[in-house]
């Protein structure tokens, strides 16, 4: 049973309940240091960069997905946590050539930072000992394109989409000021950079862990056509 699953749960857990449960998990881990990981943040980023190079070259590792299944019942030590867009064309495990248990992935359209996602990243860093957080945007992002339409054309969106788009609009406005030839591409990069900044400033936990070098923070953009991930924030030391 995983660390989170050992906590009391109830049916129909609300948003507040979910955050409370994750906070409880973090509180349990806060009594001692985060579990050690054999990889540093730089090692983890290099590991992902190498995996992406294999993916681009069509030389990904063959895997027996049944191997290690029983061992993963008890716990896992992910190489990194990924804050990624929900786009079905973007699969972090595939594009970084990673196996089961290697990545702790938080997915939301537009790869924006929301409370639940922040709590999940805190859990990965403190409870699971993940040494790297990577914010991953991608080319032709529909959420960013929708934000551009709202900014440029005053488009009206249905349902809960306006709330999501409000989180992306600042990136579009910042990119627009630079008068780029491709506003969508520039806004996608700016959205990643701004989300990285939000993660770096996240209190009460991640800001300190990142500032102290316990967790490395990076941002990248995945090109759907080529398969390549280009880092736009942080680099290998």
N, C-alpha and C positions, 0 to 999 in steps of 0.2 A: 504494500500500500504506500502511495506517495505521501510526502510530508503534508501537503495541503489536504489530502483526503482523510487524514487522521483527525482533522478538526471537525467539530460538530457541524452538521449540515441539515438543512430543512428544505422541504419541497417549496417551489415557487420563490426562490431566493431573490429578493429585490436588489436593485442597484446598490442601495445603502448596505444591504446585508452582504452583498458580494464584497464590497470594499471593506466591511468590518471583518469578514472572514479572512481576506488576504492580509489585512492589518494584523490580525491575530497571529497569522503564520509568521509574519515578519517579527512580531514581538517575541515569539518563541525563539527565533533565531538570534534576536538581538541580545539574548543573554550571554552569547559567546560570539567569537569571530565567525565570519562566513566560511563555509567549507573551502578548504584549499583546492585549487585546480592546478594540474601540472603545467598548464599553459598560462603565460602572461597575456595581457591584453594585446601586445604587439604580436606575440606568437599566434594568438587566435585570429587576428586580422590577416596575418600572412597565410595562415591555414585556409581562410576563406578565399583570399586572392588566388592562391594556388588551385583551389578547387574550381573556381570560376574559369581559370585558364584551361583546365581539363575539359570543362563543359563546353567552352567556346571551340576547342579543338576537336570535340567529339571523342574524347578519350577518357570518359568517366569510368570510375571503378565499377566492376561487376560486384554485386552484393547479394549475399544470402540473407534476406530480411528475417528469416526465422532464427538466425544465429544471434545469441545474446538476448533473445526475447524473455526468457525466464529471469535472467539477471536484472533486466530493466524493470521487473515488477517492484523491486525494493526501492530503487532510487535511480537518478540519472544525474550526470554532471555535464551539462551542455557546454559546448565550445563557446557559444555566443547566444545572446538574445537579439532578435531581429524585430524591429518595428517596421512592418511592411504594409503596402497597399493590399487590399483584398482582391484586386484584379486577378481573374482566373488564369491569365497568361503568365503570371508571376508566381513561381514556386520556389521559395528560398532553398528548400532542401535539394531540389534538382539543380538549380543554377549555381550553387556552391558545391555540388557533388558531395553532399553529406548524407549520413545514414540515420536510422532511427535513434533518437536520444541525443543527437549532436547539436540541434538547434532548438531554442525556445522561442517560438514565433508568435508575435502579437500582430494581428492583421485588422486593419480598418481602412475603409476607402479614403484615399488621399494621404495615407500614412501620417495622420495627425495624432497628436498626443491628447488623449482623453483620460479621465480619472481612472477608469478601469484598466486602460493600457498602462498607465503610470504605475498602478499597484502591481500589475503583472511584471513589469520590468524590475520593480523593487524586489519582488519575490524571487525572480531569477538571479539577481545580483546577490541578495543577502542569504537566501535559503539554499539556493542551488549552487552558488559560487561561480556563476558565469562571469568571465573576466572581460567581456566585450559587449557593448551595446552598439548595434549598427542600425541607423535609420535608412531605410531603402525605398527610394522613389523609383519611378520607371517612365520610359518614353510613352507618349500618347496616353497619358493618364486622363481618364474621363472625368474624374472628380476635379482635377485642376482645370480642365477645359470648361467644365460647367461654371467654375468660379470666374473664369475669364468672361464668359457670356453674361454672367450677372454684373460684373464690373463694367464691361464695354456696352452691353445692350440692355442692361436693366432687366434681364430675364427673370421670370418668376418660376420657382421650382415647387413641386408638390411635397406633401408629407413632411418628414423630418430633414429633408435635404438642405433647407436653408441654414439650419444649425450647423451642419457639417461644413457647408460652403463658407460660412462666416469664419471658420478657423483657417481657411485657405486664402481668403481674399487679401490679407495683409501681404502675403508672398507675391500675389499677382500685382498689387499696387507698387510694391518695391521693385519688382522686375520691370514694370511698365515705365518707371521713371528713367531707366537706363536706355529706353528706346531700342530694344533688341530687334534683330531681323525676325527671329522666331520667338514670339511672346510665350507660346506654350512651353517650349523647351526651357526658356529662361525662368519661367514661373515654376516649373517642376524642380529645377535646381535650387531656386530660392526657397521653395517650400521645404525641401530637405534641410537646407541650412538653418531655416528658422526653427524647424522642429528639433534639430540638434541643439540649438540654443535653449529651447524650452526644456529639454531633457537635462542639459548641463546645469540649469538653474533650479531644477525640481527639488523642493524641500519636502520632508525633512531629511531625506536619506541620500538620494542619488547625487545631489550636488556635492556633498562632502566626500562620497566615495570616489567620484570622478576627480575632484580637486586633489585628493590625496594619492591619486594614481592607483587606487585599488581596482577601478574599473576604467577601461579605455572606451572612449566614445568616438564614433565615426559616422559619416554619412556617405551614401553612394547612390548612383542612378543606374538602373538596369536598362539596357537598350534591348527592346524586344526583338528587333530585327537581327541583331548580331549575337545576342546572348551575353554581351560583355557588360560587366559592372565597372563603372568609372567612379573612383572616389572623389568626392567634392568637398569633404570636410575631414580633417585629420589625415595622417600619413604614417607609414611605417618608420620606426626609428632604427 
